[in-house]
Amino acid sequence: MKRLIPVAALILLSACRTESEVPEPVAMTSEAVGYYCQMNVLEHPGPKGQVHLKDMLFPLFFSQARDAIAYQRMPEQEAEITAIYVSDMAKAPSWEEPGTENWVALEDAVFVVGSTRAGGMGASETVPFSDKARAEAFAAEYGGQVMTLAEIPDSAVLEAADKPATTTTDAGPEDYAARLRALSQPAESKP
């Protein structure tokens, strides 16, 4: 019963929202699962992402910040995005515990791209910071370049992870790209 009250409150709050209002970030809980991997995002290290879509009560969570950017940039992505937030690693307790409420709007963050730190799913990560000096310090320690969102090349977020396949069903970059495209198609257009 306790759980129904917060859900009812969210429904009422969302009904009061105006069309132009940008949704606030949502704290990660043990119920947040990654959109692509369907695994609990709290069980993975590194920065996370959340994408808010028009007319949806809850955001899509991503186990890596990179995946939230990839979702936004995928040509097949048709849903109207109202906001994207990524973990603010300038305020994170640690890489292993990136925090549950320290979010920064995607467009306000600076990113370290190409560092030696792998994201929560083991792929390269675009590490977000609200503070450029903290991003520069991270890059000095772990490598990579500090970039704005607009400077991040699509290849840094849309290409398959640069690690060997870990399952026998993974056929490489083409298979990975095809699976990502399939995930973003509306249900009625899927085979």
QUIDA-V553254 format. One record per residue. N is the residue number from 1. SS is DSSP state (H for helix, E for strand, L for the rest). PHI is phi in radians with two decimals (999 if undefined). BURIAL is # if it has 16 or more other ideal C-beta (glycine too) atoms within 10 Angstrom, else .. Layout:
N/SS/PHI/BURIAL, N/SS/PHI/BURIAL
This chain:
1/L/999/., 2/H/-1.00/., 3/H/-1.23/., 4/H/-1.17/., 5/H/-1.12/., 6/H/-1.08/., 7/H/-1.14/., 8/H/-1.08/., 9/H/-1.11/., 10/H/-1.12/., 11/H/-1.11/., 12/H/-1.14/., 13/H/-1.12/., 14/H/-1.19/., 15/H/-1.19/., 16/H/-1.47/., 17/L/-1.15/., 18/L/-1.52/., 19/L/-1.01/., 20/L/-1.58/., 21/L/-1.27/., 22/L/-1.53/., 23/L/-1.18/#, 24/L/-1.40/., 25/L/-1.13/#, 26/L/-1.89/#, 27/L/-1.16/., 28/L/-1.29/#, 29/L/-2.22/., 30/L/-1.17/., 31/L/-1.57/., 32/L/-1.36/#, 33/E/-2.06/#, 34/E/-1.17/#, 35/L/-1.02/#, 36/L/-1.41/#, 37/L/-1.66/., 38/L/1.01/., 39/L/-1.98/., 40/E/-1.09/#, 41/H/-1.19/#, 42/H/-1.21/#, 43/H/-1.48/., 44/L/-2.11/#, 45/L/-1.35/#, 46/L/1.45/#, 47/L/-1.20/#, 48/L/-2.05/#, 49/E/-2.45/#, 50/E/-2.45/#, 51/E/-2.03/#, 52/E/-1.71/#, 53/E/-1.94/#, 54/L/-0.99/., 55/L/1.18/., 56/L/-1.99/., 57/L/-1.25/., 58/L/-2.08/., 59/L/-1.34/#, 60/E/-1.48/#, 61/E/-1.73/#, 62/E/-2.27/#, 63/L/-1.26/#, 64/L/-2.41/#, 65/H/-1.06/#, 66/H/-0.93/#, 67/H/-1.19/#, 68/H/-1.16/#, 69/H/-1.17/#, 70/H/-1.05/#, 71/H/-1.01/#, 72/H/-1.10/., 73/H/-1.56/., 74/L/-1.09/#, 75/L/-1.07/., 76/L/-1.38/., 77/L/-1.26/#, 78/L/-1.95/., 79/L/-1.15/., 80/L/-1.34/., 81/E/-1.52/#, 82/E/-1.74/#, 83/E/-2.95/#, 84/E/-2.32/#, 85/E/-2.17/#, 86/E/-2.25/#, 87/E/-1.02/#, 88/L/-1.55/#, 89/L/-1.27/#, 90/L/-1.22/#, 91/L/-1.99/#, 92/L/-1.30/#, 93/L/-1.04/., 94/L/-2.95/., 95/L/-1.13/#, 96/L/-1.24/., 97/L/-2.22/., 98/L/-1.26/#, 99/L/1.71/#, 100/L/-1.94/#, 101/L/-2.28/., 102/L/-1.67/#, 103/E/-1.83/#, 104/E/-2.30/#, 105/E/-1.07/#, 106/H/-0.90/#, 107/H/-1.26/., 108/H/-1.65/., 109/L/-1.51/#, 110/E/-1.97/#, 111/E/-2.21/#, 112/E/-1.78/#, 113/E/-1.97/#, 114/E/1.55/#, 115/E/-1.33/#, 116/E/-1.48/., 117/E/-1.49/#, 118/E/-1.52/#, 119/L/-1.34/#, 120/L/-1.03/#, 121/L/-1.82/#, 122/L/1.54/., 123/L/-1.54/#, 124/E/-1.03/#, 125/E/-2.20/#, 126/E/-1.76/#, 127/E/-1.56/#, 128/E/-1.54/#, 129/E/-2.46/#, 130/L/-1.53/#, 131/L/-2.10/., 132/H/-1.07/., 133/H/-1.10/., 134/H/-1.19/#, 135/H/-1.13/#, 136/H/-1.11/., 137/H/-1.13/., 138/H/-1.09/#, 139/H/-1.10/#, 140/H/-1.12/., 141/H/-1.47/., 142/H/-2.00/., 143/L/1.42/., 144/L/1.75/#, 145/E/-2.08/., 146/E/-1.49/#, 147/E/-2.46/#, 148/E/-1.44/., 149/H/-1.00/#, 150/H/-1.13/., 151/H/-1.46/., 152/L/-1.25/#, 153/L/-1.22/., 154/L/-0.95/., 155/H/-1.06/., 156/H/-1.32/#, 157/H/-2.15/#, 158/H/-1.71/#, 159/L/-1.41/., 160/L/-1.10/#, 161/L/-1.01/#, 162/L/-1.57/., 163/L/-2.29/., 164/L/-1.09/., 165/L/-1.08/., 166/L/-1.91/., 167/L/-2.31/., 168/L/-1.29/., 169/L/-1.57/., 170/L/-1.47/., 171/L/-1.70/., 172/L/1.86/., 173/H/-1.01/., 174/H/-1.15/., 175/H/-1.11/., 176/H/-1.05/#, 177/H/-1.11/., 178/H/-1.13/., 179/H/-1.15/., 180/H/-1.12/#, 181/H/-1.07/., 182/H/-1.10/., 183/H/-1.14/., 184/L/-1.64/#, 185/L/-1.38/., 186/L/-1.04/., 187/H/-0.96/., 188/H/-1.21/., 189/H/-1.70/., 190/L/-1.37/., 191/L/-1.14/.
